[in-house]
């Protein structure tokens, strides 16, 4: 129930900070797992349909994951980080 109503400005102000941070952390984890499970890359629109979250929320979360280096973005698609691409081949 909370997942359906969470995300609206009104509810965000009513929830204690500890609960808001918990759900924000869970959303980051969920989006990262979804991106990592799709090696061919995903668009925000695809995540919106599957995860049933707003584009704004998903955009915020994916931007944070991108800035932390946990996912990569090429054009409009988000891809999992391939650890092998950063290793030097000798």
Secondary structure, DSSP 4 states (H G I P E B T S, - for coil): -HHHHTTSHHHHHHS-HHHHHHHHHHHHHHHHHHHHT-TT-B-HHHHHHHHT--HHHHHHHHHHHHHTTSEEEETTEEEE--GGGGSPP-
